[in-house]
Amino acid sequence: MARIGPATLGIGIAVALLCGLSLLSPGSELQRLREMAGVAEPLGVPPEVDESGSYAFTVTQPGSSEPVGYSPCRAIHYRVNPLHAPEDYQDYVDQAVRQVSAATGLVFEYQGTTDSREFFGPAVDRDAPVVVAWATEDEVEALAGNVAGVAGSSWIATSPRHRQYSAGSVVLDADSFASFWNPEYDLEAIVTHEFGHLVGLAHVEDRHELMNAETTGQRTFGPGDLSGLARLGRVPCR
């Protein structure tokens, strides 16, 4: 969650919904069989990066340090709810998607706007779209105080020892975006940071990383962020 104070902006803690549900969606059965048989291939390839800087994952595989992530063999569908959003909301979302996609190789597909206000629900269908929205603390309690955004994804169990993100939410504080005093790049940094949480990154203490919990002037992903995102783009297709 992103915090805004009189002098600093703390950028976000992920809301990870640990929902271990079996993958039973008929619509994705054929794709799942292809992935299990090793036929499916990643849609994109993350860049080669040096293992430098600091990064952490929100959720790891059972008994392992390997991260839980979205399948690189599937596009991440997302929709935007424009209620309470700033006029140029699509620019912020597009910029965040470009940065995360470039760093992970994950493919995002925009499916238009939505009226959905169902945030952080259980994972029941990995074809369900991610919802990006703006809200107030009256609707989303986690936005109370100086929090400017919360984000995270829920996972499904594709096997007894493997988890995979299915769907998620990025919810940004409408009041913060309406009254924010910093240049637009800081607003872009908030949205990009929250998309980092969406795909699986957690907070770090390194002030040179965008996933630091407090603002340090970092406006794009740092070296550790990029290392973590590259690993998230290389999780198995299952």
N, C-alpha and C positions, 0 to 999 in steps of 0.2 A: 504494500500500500504506500502511496506517495504522500509525504507530509509537507505542508507549506507553512512556514513560520514567517515572522517579520523580517528575518535576515537570511534564512536558508530554506532550501527546498529539499526535503528528504524524499528520495524516489524509491519506491515500492517494495512491499513484501508480497510474495505470491500467496494466493489462496489455492492450495492444492487440495482437491477433493479426492480422498482415497476411497474410491468406490470399486471394489473388486468384483466385477460382474462378468459372467461368462459371455463370450461373443456368440450371439445366436441370431444376429440380424440376417433374415433371408436375403435381403438386397446385397449383402456383402459376402455371401457364402462362397460364390465362385472365386472372387478375388482372394478370399482367405485361403482357399484350396491351392490357388496358384502360388501364393506366397509361401505356404507350408511346403509345397513341392519344389521350391527354389526357382520357379519359372519367372516370377515377377522381378523386375529390376527397378532400382531407384529412378525417380523422375528427374533428379538433378544430382549434382555432385558438389559437396562442400569444398571450399578452397583448401589447399595445403597451408597450414599455419604452424609457427613455432609454438611449442608448449611453454609459453611464458605468461606472466601475470597470474592473477587469481580468479578462480571460478568455482562455483558449487552448483550442485543439482538439487532441485526440490525433492525429487523422489528417485531412489535407485532400485535396481532389481533385487529380488529377495536373495539375501546372502551374498551380495555382490556390490561393487562400487560402480558398476555400469549404470548409466542413466536410463530412466524411463523417458521415452520421447514419442513423437508422432511417427507413424510409418513413413519412411521416405519414398515408398512405392505408391503412396496415395496423396492426392492433392488435399490440402486443408481448405475446406470450404468455409467462407465467412460471410456474414451479413452485418450491416450496420443499422442500428436504430437511431435515427436523427433527432429524436425527441430530446430537448434540452441541449443539443449539440451546438457548438459555435458555427458560424456561417461557413468557415473554411475547413470543416471537420474532415472532409474527404482527403484533403491534402495531408493532414497529419497522419491519417490511417495509411494512405498510400506510401508515405515516406517510411513509416515503421515496417510495413510489409516488405518494401524493397530491401531495407537493411537486413532484416531477419532472413529473408529468402537468400540473399547473396552470401550471408555468413553460414547458412546451414545447407544450402542446396534444396531445401524443402520448397515445394510449389504451393502457392496460395491461389485460390480461385474465388474471386468476388462474385457473390450471388445476389447482389442488390440490397435494397433496404428491407427492414423487417419491423413488425410491430411487437415482436417478442420482448417481454420484460422478465423472462425466466433466466435468472443468472445462477451459475454455480450449481446446476442440477446434477443428478446422478448420471453416470455414463451407461446408456442403454443401447445406443446405436452409434457406431463410429462414422456413419455417414451424416450425422447431424452437424449442422454448421456451427462454427464459433460465432458468438454474438458479441459485437462491439457496441458499446452504448455509453451514454452520459446519464448520470443520475444524481440525486441529492441524498444527503445522509438520512432523510426521512424514509427513503425507499431502501437504501442499502446502508445498514448500520455501520459497516466497516469504514465508510467514508466520513464518519463523524470527526469533528475537530479539524485539524489541518491536513487531513489525508486527501491527496489529489487523485488517487487511482488504486484499484485492486485488480488482480488478474490471476488466472490459474486454469488448470485443466484437470479433468477427471480421467481415471484410467480404467481399463478393462483387462481382464486376465485372458491372454490368448493361449496360455498353457499354465500348468501348475507353477512354473518358475519364471514366467515371463509376463510382464505388464506392458501395456501400451496406451498412450493417451488417445482418447476418443473424441472429446469435444471440450470446449472451454468458454470462458468469458473474459472480456476486457471491459471493465467498468470505470469510467473516468468521472471525476467530481465536476458537476456542471457549474457550481459556484466558483470553483478555482479557475476554470477556464474562462469564465465570464469576467473575472476581476484581476487576473494575473498581471503582474507589473513588469515581468521580464520580457525580453524579445521572444519572437515566435520560436526561435530555435530551442528555447527551454521547454516550451510546450511540446515540440516535436520530441525532445528528449524524454519527457514523461511518457508519451505514447509508445515510443520505441522501447523504453525500459519495461513497460508493462507487457509488450509483446515478447520481450525476453523471458519474463515470467511465464507467459502463456505456453511457450515451447519447452520450458523445463529448467530455466536458470533460477537460482536462488540468490539471495544477497551475499555480498562479500564486503570485507572491511577495507580493501585496497581502494584508495581515493583516486586511482587512475583508471578505474573501471566504471562503466555506466551502471553496472549492477550494484554499486555502492548504495547504501540506504540513504545517504545524504548528498545533496548537490555539491559538487566540487568544481563546477565549470565544465565537466565532461559532457559533451554533446553527442558523441557517437560511441559505438562499442570500443572498449579498450582491448589490449592484447589478451588478457585473460578471458574476457567476454567472448572474443572471437575463438579462442581455443575451446571453450565449453560449447559454444554453438556448433562448431565443426564436429565435435563428438556427438552432439544431438542429431546432426544430419547423417551420421553413420550408424545409427541403431539398426538392428536387423528388420527386414520386411517380414512381419508376421501378422 
